[in-house]
């Protein structure tokens, strides 16, 4: 019986922490978990901490979005780097296979542009560099 009462009290403090956290601009799910771990101290801690302002919340959201985008770019670059590429030069002659690092050099030397057609194994057809998601950014 005591264990059931303890469990109910922990759940009460967890829900109370989530409610207070939401009211003060904090993540209610995280504070629910903290409420389970800290019990009565969790709502007290929330009352001691100053509320997040809208600007701070927006800044955290922007930082989280930036962090989400960075791995995607790295993933695309790694995916592109592992393949051998063919491209059509300015006279429409097929060149390759070359690795992505060689394409980077060609990009710097302006021998290929966003309008250059490229192809790699797994692609149905030749595509312009600008049509491949994240390719220009990876170059």
FIKOLDO-232282 format. One record per residue: residue number from 1; x, y, z of N, C-alpha, C in turn; residue in three letters. Coordinates in steps of 0.02 Angstrom, whole numbers. Each point is the difference from the previous one (the first is absolute). Example, Ala and Ser with C-alpha at 12.3 -4.5 7.8 and 13.67 -1.06 7.14 Angstrom:
residues 2
+-------+--------+---------+--------+---------+----------+--------+--------+---------+--------+------+
: kolgu : n_east : n_north :   n_up : ca_east : ca_north :  ca_up : c_east : c_north :   c_up : guti :
+-------+--------+---------+--------+---------+----------+--------+--------+---------+--------+------+
:     1 :    660 :    -284 :    390 :     -45 :       59 :      0 :     45 :      60 :      0 :  ALA :
:     2 :    -18 :      53 :    -36 :      42 :       59 :      3 :    -39 :      55 :     37 :  SER :
+-------+--------+---------+--------+---------+----------+--------+--------+---------+--------+------+
This chain:
residues 139
+-------+--------+---------+--------+---------+----------+--------+--------+---------+--------+------+
: kolgu : n_east : n_north :   n_up : ca_east : ca_north :  ca_up : c_east : c_north :   c_up : guti :
+-------+--------+---------+--------+---------+----------+--------+--------+---------+--------+------+
:     1 :     41 :     -60 :      0 :     -41 :       60 :      0 :     43 :      64 :      0 :  UNK :
:     2 :     54 :      -2 :     39 :      44 :       58 :      3 :     33 :      13 :    -68 :  UNK :
:     3 :     17 :     -54 :    -34 :      32 :        7 :    -65 :    -48 :      32 :    -50 :  UNK :
:     4 :    -63 :     -18 :      2 :     -50 :       29 :    -44 :     -9 :      74 :     14 :  UNK :
:     5 :      0 :      18 :     64 :      -6 :       71 :     18 :     61 :      38 :    -24 :  UNK :
:     6 :     59 :     -29 :      8 :      62 :       33 :    -23 :     -1 :      10 :    -76 :  UNK :
:     7 :    -23 :     -51 :    -35 :      -4 :        5 :    -73 :    -49 :      55 :    -21 :  UNK :
:     8 :    -58 :       2 :     33 :     -50 :       52 :    -16 :     27 :      70 :     15 :  UNK :
:     9 :     36 :       6 :     55 :      30 :       66 :     16 :     52 :      20 :    -52 :  UNK :
:    10 :     41 :     -47 :    -22 :      50 :       17 :    -51 :    -34 :      21 :    -65 :  UNK :
:    11 :    -53 :     -36 :    -19 :     -37 :       19 :    -61 :    -33 :      69 :      9 :  UNK :
:    12 :    -26 :      13 :     60 :     -30 :       66 :     13 :     52 :      55 :     -9 :  UNK :
:    13 :     59 :     -10 :     30 :      52 :       51 :     -6 :     26 :       5 :    -72 :  UNK :
:    14 :      0 :     -55 :    -36 :      22 :        2 :    -70 :    -49 :      41 :    -42 :  UNK :
:    15 :    -66 :     -13 :      9 :     -50 :       38 :    -37 :      0 :      74 :     21 :  UNK :
:    16 :      8 :      12 :     65 :       3 :       68 :     24 :     61 :      36 :    -30 :  UNK :
:    17 :     56 :     -34 :     -3 :      60 :       30 :    -30 :    -11 :      16 :    -74 :  UNK :
:    18 :    -31 :     -46 :    -36 :     -14 :       12 :    -71 :    -46 :      59 :     -9 :  UNK :
:    19 :    -51 :       6 :     42 :     -47 :       56 :     -4 :     36 :      66 :     13 :  UNK :
:    20 :     38 :       3 :     54 :      36 :       62 :     18 :     51 :      17 :    -55 :  UNK :
:    21 :     34 :     -51 :    -25 :      50 :       12 :    -53 :    -33 :      31 :    -61 :  UNK :
:    22 :    -58 :     -26 :    -20 :     -34 :       28 :    -58 :    -21 :      72 :     13 :  UNK :
:    23 :    -22 :      15 :     60 :     -20 :       68 :     17 :     59 :      48 :     -1 :  UNK :
:    24 :     59 :     -26 :     14 :      60 :       43 :      5 :     43 :      -4 :    -63 :  UNK :
:    25 :    -27 :     -29 :    -54 :      35 :        0 :    -64 :     55 :     -52 :     -7 :  UNK :
:    26 :     -5 :     -53 :     39 :      51 :      -53 :     -3 :    -31 :     -63 :    -29 :  UNK :
:    27 :     42 :     -48 :    -17 :     -22 :      -62 :    -31 :    -36 :     -45 :     51 :  UNK :
:    28 :    -66 :     -10 :     -9 :     -37 :      -39 :     49 :     19 :     -74 :      2 :  UNK :
:    29 :     19 :     -29 :    -56 :      18 :      -71 :      0 :     64 :     -11 :     40 :  UNK :
:    30 :     49 :      43 :    -11 :      63 :       -7 :     37 :    -13 :      10 :     75 :  UNK :
:    31 :    -41 :      48 :     17 :     -13 :       13 :     70 :    -44 :     -53 :     32 :  UNK :
:    32 :    -40 :     -35 :    -40 :     -38 :      -57 :     26 :     50 :     -54 :     23 :  UNK :
:    33 :     50 :     -13 :    -42 :      51 :      -50 :     18 :     40 :      23 :     62 :  UNK :
:    34 :     17 :      63 :      1 :      36 :       27 :     58 :    -43 :      -6 :     62 :  UNK :
:    35 :    -66 :      11 :     -8 :     -46 :       -7 :     56 :     -1 :     -70 :     27 :  UNK :
:    36 :      4 :     -49 :    -43 :       2 :      -70 :     23 :     65 :     -13 :     39 :  UNK :
:    37 :     55 :      29 :    -24 :      64 :      -12 :     32 :      8 :      39 :     66 :  UNK :
:    38 :    -23 :      62 :      1 :      13 :       43 :     58 :    -59 :       5 :     48 :  UNK :
:    39 :    -59 :     -21 :    -22 :     -58 :        2 :     44 :    -19 :      71 :     18 :  UNK :
:    40 :     -7 :      14 :     65 :     -23 :       65 :     25 :     48 :      56 :    -18 :  UNK :
:    41 :     62 :     -16 :    -11 :      50 :       53 :    -14 :     -7 :      29 :    -71 :  UNK :
:    42 :    -29 :     -38 :    -45 :      -7 :       23 :    -69 :    -45 :      62 :     -6 :  UNK :
:    43 :    -61 :       0 :     28 :     -41 :       62 :     -4 :     33 :      58 :     37 :  UNK :
:    44 :     34 :     -15 :     55 :      34 :       53 :     37 :     55 :      31 :    -42 :  UNK :
:    45 :     37 :     -43 :    -35 :      54 :       24 :    -43 :    -29 :      44 :    -56 :  UNK :
:    46 :    -56 :     -20 :    -28 :     -31 :       40 :    -53 :    -22 :      68 :     26 :  UNK :
:    47 :    -23 :       2 :     61 :     -22 :       64 :     29 :     60 :      45 :     15 :  UNK :
:    48 :     57 :     -29 :     13 :      60 :       39 :     13 :     30 :      28 :    -65 :  UNK :
:    49 :      0 :     -41 :    -53 :      27 :       22 :    -64 :    -44 :      54 :    -30 :  UNK :
:    50 :     32 :      49 :    -32 :     -39 :       52 :    -31 :    -32 :     -26 :    -65 :  UNK :
:    51 :    -59 :      25 :    -17 :     -33 :      -24 :    -61 :     40 :      19 :    -63 :  UNK :
:    52 :     -5 :     -44 :    -50 :      32 :       16 :    -64 :    -43 :      52 :    -35 :  UNK :
:    53 :     33 :      50 :    -30 :     -37 :       49 :    -39 :    -11 :     -28 :    -69 :  UNK :
:    54 :    -43 :      32 :    -38 :     -14 :      -23 :    -68 :     63 :       3 :    -43 :  UNK :
:    55 :     41 :      52 :     10 :      61 :        6 :    -39 :     48 :     -58 :     14 :  UNK :
:    56 :      7 :     -18 :     62 :      45 :      -55 :     17 :    -26 :     -65 :    -30 :  UNK :
:    57 :    -66 :     -10 :      2 :     -30 :      -60 :    -29 :     10 :      -2 :    -75 :  UNK :
:    58 :     -8 :      58 :    -33 :      10 :        3 :    -73 :     73 :     -13 :    -17 :  UNK :
:    59 :     46 :      28 :     41 :      71 :      -10 :    -13 :     17 :     -74 :      8 :  UNK :
:    60 :    -27 :     -33 :     51 :      13 :      -72 :      8 :    -28 :     -39 :    -59 :  UNK :
:    61 :    -59 :      19 :    -24 :     -30 :      -34 :    -57 :     44 :       9 :    -62 :  UNK :
:    62 :     25 :      61 :    -13 :      43 :       12 :    -57 :     65 :     -40 :      5 :  UNK :
:    63 :     29 :      -3 :     60 :      61 :      -38 :     10 :    -12 :     -74 :    -13 :  UNK :
:    64 :    -58 :     -26 :     23 :     -16 :      -70 :    -12 :     -9 :     -14 :    -74 :  UNK :
:    65 :    -31 :      47 :    -37 :      -9 :      -10 :    -72 :     68 :       0 :    -35 :  UNK :
:    66 :     45 :      45 :     20 :      67 :        1 :    -29 :     36 :     -66 :     12 :  UNK :
:    67 :     -7 :     -26 :     61 :      33 :      -63 :     16 :    -29 :     -58 :    -41 :  UNK :
:    68 :    -64 :       4 :    -16 :     -31 :      -53 :    -40 :     24 :       4 :    -72 :  UNK :
:    69 :     11 :      60 :    -26 :      21 :        8 :    -69 :     73 :     -20 :    -11 :  UNK :
:    70 :     43 :      12 :     48 :      71 :      -14 :     -8 :     13 :     -74 :    -14 :  UNK :
:    71 :    -28 :     -47 :     38 :      13 :      -70 :    -16 :    -27 :     -21 :    -68 :  UNK :
:    72 :    -56 :      30 :    -22 :     -27 :      -17 :    -65 :     49 :      18 :    -54 :  UNK :
:    73 :     31 :      59 :      4 :      48 :       21 :    -50 :     60 :     -47 :     -1 :  UNK :
:    74 :     25 :     -17 :     61 :      56 :      -46 :      4 :    -18 :     -68 :    -29 :  UNK :
:    75 :    -62 :     -23 :     14 :     -22 :      -64 :    -26 :     -2 :       1 :    -76 :  UNK :
:    76 :    -27 :      53 :    -29 :      -3 :        5 :    -73 :     70 :       0 :    -29 :  UNK :
:    77 :     45 :      39 :     31 :      68 :        4 :    -27 :     35 :     -68 :      4 :  UNK :
:    78 :    -10 :     -35 :     55 :      30 :      -67 :      6 :    -30 :     -47 :    -51 :  UNK :
:    79 :    -66 :       3 :    -10 :     -32 :      -43 :    -49 :     25 :      14 :    -70 :  UNK :
:    80 :     10 :      63 :    -17 :      26 :       18 :    -65 :     73 :     -20 :     -7 :  UNK :
:    81 :     37 :       6 :     55 :      72 :      -14 :     -3 :     16 :     -73 :    -11 :  UNK :
:    82 :    -46 :     -44 :     17 :      13 :      -71 :     -6 :    -11 :     -27 :    -70 :  UNK :
:    83 :    -27 :      41 :    -43 :     -17 :      -24 :    -68 :     51 :      24 :    -51 :  UNK :
:    84 :      1 :     -35 :    -56 :      39 :       23 :    -58 :    -49 :      37 :    -45 :  UNK :
:    85 :     21 :      57 :    -26 :     -44 :       43 :    -39 :     25 :       6 :    -72 :  UNK :
:    86 :    -48 :       9 :    -45 :      13 :       17 :    -69 :    -32 :      69 :    -11 :  UNK :
:    87 :     30 :      40 :    -43 :     -29 :       65 :    -15 :     10 :      15 :    -73 :  UNK :
:    88 :    -41 :      46 :    -25 :       7 :       23 :    -69 :     37 :      66 :      0 :  UNK :
:    89 :     55 :       3 :    -36 :      38 :       62 :     -2 :    -36 :      51 :    -45 :  UNK :
:    90 :     32 :      58 :    -11 :     -32 :       53 :    -38 :    -13 :     -19 :    -72 :  UNK :
:    91 :     38 :     -48 :    -26 :     -12 :      -22 :    -69 :    -46 :     -62 :     -1 :  UNK :
:    92 :    -33 :     -13 :     56 :     -49 :      -55 :      7 :     32 :     -69 :     -8 :  UNK :
:    93 :     64 :      -5 :     17 :      35 :      -64 :     -1 :      0 :     -29 :     70 :  UNK :
:    94 :    -14 :     -64 :      4 :      -2 :      -34 :     65 :     70 :      -6 :     29 :  UNK :
:    95 :      7 :      20 :     63 :      64 :       -5 :     35 :    -11 :     -42 :     63 :  UNK :
:    96 :     51 :     -37 :     20 :      -5 :      -38 :     61 :     15 :     -73 :    -11 :  UNK :
:    97 :     -1 :     -39 :     50 :     -26 :       16 :     67 :     51 :      41 :     41 :  UNK :
:    98 :    -27 :      44 :     41 :      41 :       40 :     46 :    -34 :      -3 :     69 :  UNK :
:    99 :     40 :       9 :     50 :     -26 :        3 :     68 :    -25 :      70 :     15 :  UNK :
:   100 :    -38 :       6 :     53 :     -30 :       64 :     18 :     53 :      54 :     13 :  UNK :
:   101 :     57 :     -21 :     27 :      54 :       48 :     13 :     24 :      32 :    -65 :  UNK :
:   102 :      1 :     -40 :    -54 :      20 :       27 :    -66 :    -54 :      48 :    -25 :  UNK :
:   103 :    -63 :     -16 :     13 :     -54 :       46 :    -20 :      7 :      67 :     37 :  UNK :
:   104 :     21 :      -4 :     64 :      11 :       62 :     38 :     53 :      44 :    -34 :  UNK :
:   105 :     55 :     -32 :    -21 :      53 :       37 :    -34 :    -26 :      31 :    -65 :  UNK :
:   106 :    -38 :     -39 :    -38 :     -29 :       26 :    -63 :    -47 :      58 :     14 :  UNK :
:   107 :    -35 :      -3 :     56 :     -46 :       54 :     19 :     40 :      63 :     16 :  UNK :
:   108 :     54 :      -7 :     37 :      42 :       58 :     18 :     30 :      30 :    -63 :  UNK :
:   109 :     21 :     -43 :    -46 :      30 :       24 :    -62 :    -52 :      24 :    -50 :  UNK :
:   110 :    -64 :      -3 :     19 :     -57 :       21 :    -41 :     -5 :     -39 :    -66 :  UNK :
:   111 :     22 :     -63 :      2 :      -7 :      -43 :    -59 :    -68 :     -34 :      0 :  UNK :
:   112 :    -32 :      -2 :     58 :     -69 :      -23 :      4 :    -41 :      54 :     35 :  UNK :
:   113 :    -64 :       4 :    -16 :     -45 :       51 :     26 :    -63 :     -34 :     26 :  UNK :
:   114 :    -46 :      37 :     30 :     -63 :      -31 :     21 :    -39 :     -31 :    -57 :  UNK :
:   115 :     12 :      23 :    -62 :     -36 :      -26 :    -58 :     33 :     -63 :    -30 :  UNK :
:   116 :     58 :     -20 :     26 :      35 :      -58 :    -25 :    -38 :     -64 :     18 :  UNK :
:   117 :     -4 :     -45 :    -49 :     -34 :      -64 :     12 :     49 :     -49 :     32 :  UNK :
:   118 :    -25 :     -36 :     51 :      40 :      -51 :     33 :    -41 :     -64 :      6 :  UNK :
:   119 :     35 :     -56 :      7 :     -33 :      -64 :     10 :     43 :     -44 :     43 :  UNK :
:   120 :    -32 :     -41 :     41 :      34 :      -49 :     42 :    -42 :     -62 :      4 :  UNK :
:   121 :     31 :     -54 :     18 :     -36 :      -64 :      6 :    -58 :       8 :     48 :  UNK :
:   122 :    -57 :     -25 :    -19 :     -60 :        5 :     40 :    -48 :      54 :    -24 :  UNK :
:   123 :     24 :      44 :    -45 :     -43 :       52 :    -27 :    -33 :     -26 :    -64 :  UNK :
:   124 :    -63 :      19 :    -10 :     -36 :      -22 :    -60 :     25 :      35 :    -63 :  UNK :
:   125 :     17 :      64 :      7 :      20 :       39 :    -58 :     49 :      54 :     21 :  UNK :
:   126 :     29 :      33 :    -49 :      46 :       55 :     12 :    -41 :      58 :     29 :  UNK :
:   127 :     30 :      34 :     49 :     -34 :       58 :     31 :     50 :      57 :      5 :  UNK :
:   128 :    -28 :      61 :     -1 :      42 :       59 :     12 :     20 :       2 :     73 :  UNK :
:   129 :     57 :      28 :     13 :      24 :        5 :     69 :    -51 :      36 :     44 :  UNK :
:   130 :    -32 :      51 :    -27 :     -48 :       39 :     39 :    -63 :     -40 :     17 :  UNK :
:   131 :    -12 :     -55 :    -34 :     -60 :      -41 :     13 :     11 :     -50 :     56 :  UNK :
:   132 :     62 :     -11 :     20 :      15 :      -48 :     52 :      0 :      35 :     68 :  UNK :
:   133 :    -40 :     -24 :     47 :      -6 :       35 :     65 :     66 :       1 :     38 :  UNK :
:   134 :     22 :      60 :     18 :      60 :        9 :     40 :     65 :      -8 :    -38 :  UNK :
:   135 :     -2 :     -13 :    -64 :      61 :      -13 :    -38 :     42 :      64 :     -7 :  UNK :
:   136 :    -33 :      55 :    -18 :      36 :       64 :     -8 :     31 :      20 :     66 :  UNK :
:   137 :    -38 :      -8 :     55 :      26 :       19 :     66 :     59 :     -44 :     19 :  UNK :
:   138 :     -2 :     -63 :    -20 :      55 :      -46 :     17 :     63 :      16 :    -40 :  UNK :
:   139 :    -10 :      29 :    -60 :      58 :       20 :    -40 :     32 :      62 :     30 :  UNK :
+-------+--------+---------+--------+---------+----------+--------+--------+---------+--------+------+
